[in-house]
Amino acid sequence: MIKEVINNYKNNFLRIEYMLGNVCNYKCNYCFPGSNEGDKPWPNLEITKKHFSHLLDHYITQGKNIFELFLVGGEPTMWKDLPAFTDFLKLKYNISIHISTNGSCSAKWWMKNARFYDSIDISVHHEAAEIDHIISVADTIYEQNVNVVANVLIDPNEFEKCKTLVEDLKKSKHSWPIIAKSVHYNGRTVYDAQQTKYFDHRIKRYPSLIRYLKMIKKIGNRKKVWVITDNNKKQKVSNDSWFALNQLNYFEGWQCNLGVEYIKIHPTGEITGNCMQKIYGVDYFYNLYDLEFKNKFKPNLAPVICEKFSCCCSGEIVLNKKKIKI
């Protein structure tokens, strides 16, 4: 068993996951609840710019000045004001912007807008993805000198089909990374032993070394994670999925740096953990879209005690955390 998780995040670093809305043109059966129902519309651009600036400015007063923003949905490229929002942030802050997309937008759209992002993760879903289109989009992004990765969601119920998608993507003109990603059903992974071995080497295609070094220089060092076991041995973790695949993503009662190293902004505007864990030591949620947000949002940063049964968010699993003795 493990008793501590350690990462290499710097003290002045904050990762933000911002779920812009839950409007999506896909309806994947393993999607997290609330992610594609379409009942949370896109935000107002001007309010979002003003309040998001206040949030970052407050974190700067707390010693944070390096920001990493992950934009998710729904399908975030369906928000018409997305380019204007990302352009605004890039001009004002020391921020790297990453986006998770299903890649369904046209290659022409990406040729125009890929420049706003430091990296683009294309989620490949067996139920809806058109492989030739995904290849065209990823090749277009690659040619804009933007980091692009194809994440193939491996559904245990359609395992062989998903493996075929991985191989079909290798027919692309450029060698961008292809990664096998695990999925969750009701907070659990349900792969059998043979399927689990497929994730031992989850990177199914590497970019060229020159390209890899160029992208690392552009977007900065990738995160590194270790665990401390009960017998005080330090073990490096190969990837975020390692915790769930080994049934070690249960941190209820642990002290976690949620709110200090990472926050989630929901499509309703609530600022919490990804699983609605309360943060900042208060018993309520700050809301980005509250008209009084600039007057109300002035919290001190402090770790939380996890109240949730399991952790399924890759960003939160790797936060600095430790088991608290009762």
N, C-alpha and C positions, 0 to 999 in steps of 0.2 A: 504494500500500500504506500501511498504518498502522503506527505504532510505539508508540503510547500511547493508553490509554483513560482519560478523566477524568470523574468524576461530582461531584455537589454534596453528597455525604454529609458531615455534620459529623463531627468527630473523636470525639464522644461517642455516636455512633450505631452500633447493631448490628441487622442484619436476620437473623432466624432463620426458616428453613423447616423445619417439623416435619411429617414424614410419619407420621401416627399409626398407620397400618396399611395393609394392601393388600387389605382386604375391600371389594369394590365390586359393585354390582348391574348395572354395564355391562361390556362386553368389547370396547372399541373397538380396531380393528385397528392403529391408529397409536399406541396407548398405550405409554409407556415400559416396557421389560421390568421386571417386578417390581412393577408398580403395581396389578394387579388379579387376581393369582393366588389371593388369599384364604388364603395359608399363613402370614401374619403377623397374629396376633390383636391386639386392642386392648390398650393398656397398663393396668397396675394404677393406679388413680387416686391412691391415697395415696403410693405410691412416686414416681410422676411428679410430683406436687405438691412433694414434699420435694426431689427431686433437681433439678428444673427451677429451683426457688428457689435452690439452691446454685449452679447454673450462672450465673444472672443476678447473684447476689450477687458471684460471683468477677469477672464482667465489670465490675461497678461498681467493684471495687477497681482495675481496670485503666483506669479513666477513662470507662467507658461507662455512661450513665444514661438513654439514650433507646432504647427497644426497639421493633422492628416485627416482629411474629410472623405468619407465614403458615402456616396449617393446611391440609394437603393429605392426599390418600389415594392409593389407595382412595377411598372416599366417606366423608369424616370425619363426616358427620351420622349415620352408622350406629352410631357409638360412643355408648352410652347415657350415659356420664359426661362428654360434651363440654361441656354447659352448666355443670356444676359446676367443671370445670377452668378454663374461660374466666372465670367469675365470680371464682374465687380469684385469678387473675392480675390482673384489673382492679382488685381491691381493694388489692393489695399493691404494684404497680409502675407506673411511668410507661411504659405499654405500649399500643401500638395493635395490635389483633388483626384480621387479615384471613383470610378463608376462601375456598378454592376448592371448589366443590360442583357436582354435575351437576344440582342443583335438583329432584331426584326426590322429596325429602321434601315432605310436605303443606304447603299454605299455612297451615294451622292451626298446624303446628309452627313455621314461620317467624314467625308473628304472636306467638308466645310467646317465641322465642329470638333473634330478629334483634337485639335490644337489646345482646347481648353483643359485637357486632362493629362495627368502624369501617367496614369495607367488605366486601361480599360479591360474589365473582366467580362467576357462573353459567356453567359450560362447556356449550355447546350442541353435542351430538354427533349427526350426521345419522343414525347407525345406531339410536339409541334414544330420542332426545328427543321428547317430546310437546309441540308448540309451544303449544297452548292452556294446558297445565299450566304450562309455563315462564312464559308471560305472566302467569298468575294469581299465581304465586310472586313474580315480580319486582315486579309491581304492589303486592302485599302488603308486601314489604320496603320499597319506595319510600314507602308510606304510614306506615311506622314511622320515617321520617326517617333511614334508614340508606342509605349509598351502595351502590348495586347496579349492576352492569355485566353485560351478556350478552356473553360471548366465544364467537363462533361459530367452531369449529374447521373450517378450510377444507381438506378432503381433496382433494388434486389428482386423485384417481381418481373423485371424485364432485363435481366442481367446480360444475357448474350446480345440482345439488341443494342444495349448501351456500349458494350465492348466493340461492336461493329461500327458504331458512330465514331469511336476513337480512331479506328483504323481508317475510316473514310476521310476524316479530317486531315490525315497525313498526305492527302493528294494535293494539298495547297501549293501555291507557287513559292511561298516563303515559309521558313521554318520557325513559326512562333510557337511558344510552349502549349502543350496539351496536357491537362491535369485531370485525373479521375477524382471526383468529389463524392463523398458519402452523403446520403440523405437520411432524414429522421422521420419516423412514424411515431407520433405521440411522445416525442421526446427521447425515443430510443432508436438505436441502430439494430437492424434485424437481419444482418448478413450471416450466412452459415460460415463454417470454418474455411471452406475452399474459396468462397467469395471474398472473405476478409483478406486472404493472402494477396489478392489482386491489388490491394492498397499498400502492400509492402513497398512498392515502387510506384507511387502515385503519379509522378511525372512521366508521362507516356511519350513525350517528345521534348527534347531540349532545344533552345535556340543555339545558334552558332556562338562560340566563345566570344568573338569580337562584339557581336550584338549584345550578348549578355552583359559584358563589362561596360558597354556604352550605356545600357539602360540602368544598371546599378549606379553608375556615376550620376545619372540624371535624377533618379528618384530616391537615392540614398540607400544606406545599408538595410537589408531586410531584417525583420525581427528574428531574434534567437530566443529559445525557450528551454529551460531546464526544470526538472523536478527534483525535490529532495525526498528520499524514501524514509520510511520509519527507522531504518538502521543508519540514517545519516549519509547515505550515498547520493552523489549528485549524478543525474543522468540527463543527457541532452535529449530533447524531444524532436522527432523528425518532422512533424507537421501537426497542425491543429486537430486533425481527425484522430490522431493517436489516442487522445483522451476518451472519446466516445467509443472508438473501436475496441478499446481495452476496458470499457465500462468503468472509467475513472472520472467521469464528468459529473460527479455528485459532490457539491461543495456546501450543502446546507450547514449553517453554523460557522463557516469559515469567515475570516476577515479578508476582505477583497478590496482592491484599489479602484473599484467602480466609482465613478464620479471624480476621481483624481487623475486616472490615466485614460479613461474612456467614458463617453456618455452616448446615449441613444436619444434621438429626437423622433418621436412618433408622428404619423400624419395628422394626428389631432393637435400636435404642438407640444405634448407633454414630454418633459425631459426626465428620463429614468434610465434604468438598465433595459436591455433588450427584452427581458422577461417581465417588465413592469416593476422591478425591484426599486424601492424608494432610495434616493441618494441625498447627499448633503446633510444628513442628520436631521432631516425634517420629516414630518408625517403627512406631507402633501406633495403634489407635483407642481413645479414651476411649468409655465406654459409659454412657449415661444410666441404664440399668437395672441396672448393676453395684451390688450391695449395698454395696460399698466406695467408691462414686462420690464421696461427700462428702470422703473422705480422700485420694483419688487426683487429683481434678480441680482442679489449681492451676497451669495452664500460663501461661507468658508469651506475649504476643501478638506474632506476627511474620508478614510475608508469606511466601508459598510460591513455589516454582518449579514451574510447571505441568508435569505429566507426561502429560497426556492429549492425544489426537489432535485432538479437536474439543470445543467448548463449546456445549451445547444448552440450558442452563438460563438463563432470562431474568435471574434474580437474579445469576448469576455472570458473565454476559457483560458486564454494565455495571459491574463492580467496577473500582476504580482498578488499572491494570496497565500494564506497559511491557515492551517487547522488550529483552532483555539481550544485549549484544554478546559473542560468544564469541571 
